[in-house]
Amino acid sequence: MTATIIDGKQIAKQKREALAKEVEQLKLEGLTPKLVVILVGDSPASLSYIKGKRKAAEEIGIGFKLEHFSGDYSEKELLQLINSYNNNSEFHGILVQLPLPKHISEKAVIEEISPLKDVDGFHPLNVGKMMIGQESFLPCTPAGIVEMIKSVGAEIKGKHVVVVGRSNIVGKPVGQLLLNEDATVTYCHSKTANLSEFTKVADILIAAVGRADFIKADDIKNGAVVIDVGVNRLDNGKLCGDVEFEKAKEVASFITPVPGGVGPMTITMLAHNTVQSAKNQLKNLQGSK
Ligand SMILES: Nc1nc2c(c(=O)[nH]1)N[C@@H](CN(C=O)c1ccc(C(=O)N[C@@H](CCC(=O)O)C(=O)O)cc1)CN2
């Protein structure tokens, strides 16, 4: 079997076009969705992801502001800045780019962002709502993965999903979102014994380990849907995922490439959440009249 490649760029393009139409409509109603991205430090990877976020925002018509500080910016200053954006009704989304320097508590920062503007979907209130299936901002990478699987018509209900990785921003929430879609979910991680026994029985395999070519084609079930979340930079400068792509595509039914798979959808779902936040604000304003 040769897999169909799930083209994240193409799916993202279609979604961005639809979002641009929604933004046009919001602008007619007097509202421009706006996003502020806060970066502490100069990580080249973070700067490159933020460039992608700015480009998507501009394409869609979302206002974009970058607040960029040197690596010695203090936690106190950062919390105060977030607080000022919580109270600034011109901005609908607040995103603090991760990872943060070691002297800043990620937990404190995430908890400071108003859940109403938490377009990353990382605030404990939004995470809790997602767990119990209530409407909330969904974390961008996991939400993008669900959209990608649905967009190629692959069945989720009743399927066995195996998630390899248990981070708070990808592994845990993607399993929860697929459970909410009636999949049966198994989580694996660095301490899982006999990992391949699990990956070999996955109908949908989500690889979010962060290690180049970690999942071998021999450990993938014939016809599985393979979603590769890894973004690993090799010594030769090339990017590759967590899955041995060239061989795995001869086994899987659908597979995402790296680059051009999950990444573009992560950014697009951020735009989706920002537009959603602006719409929520408009609804609240209209409701209070
Ligand atoms: N506050 C957040 N921080 C981080 C998140 C997040 O969702 N919110 N996720 C990652 C980084 N990330 C977004 O911020 C991100 C990672 C990768 C891509 C992407 O488009 N990747 C491309 C390849 C890019 C390249 O050439 O380097 C691809 O896969 O095609 C977008 C966003 C950690 N931090």
The ligand as an ORCA input file, in Angstrom:
! r2SCAN-3c Opt
* xyz 0 1
  N       2.648     29.329     22.685
  C       2.976     28.278     21.924
  N       4.252     27.883     21.849
  C       4.570     26.801     21.082
  C       3.566     26.112     20.338
  C       2.231     26.557     20.450
  O       1.288     25.973     19.852
  N       1.981     27.647     21.248
  N       3.929     25.089     19.469
  C       5.326     24.887     19.135
  C       5.856     25.739     18.030
  N       4.923     26.161     16.991
  C       4.045     27.157     17.267
  O       4.247     27.997     18.075
  C       5.050     25.713     15.647
  C       5.885     24.673     15.295
  C       6.048     24.310     13.948
  C       5.364     24.997     12.962
  C       5.562     24.736     11.517
  O       4.912     25.337     10.702
  N       6.468     23.876     11.124
  C       6.771     23.728      9.736
  C       8.275     23.730      9.576
  C       8.855     25.028     10.032
  C      10.327     25.162      9.741
  O      10.686     25.166      8.565
  O      11.107     25.324     10.714
  C       6.176     22.451      9.211
  O       6.028     21.503     10.009
  O       5.877     22.429      8.032
  C       4.522     26.014     13.325
  C       4.365     26.362     14.650
  C       6.192     25.154     20.364
  N       5.854     26.396     20.992
*
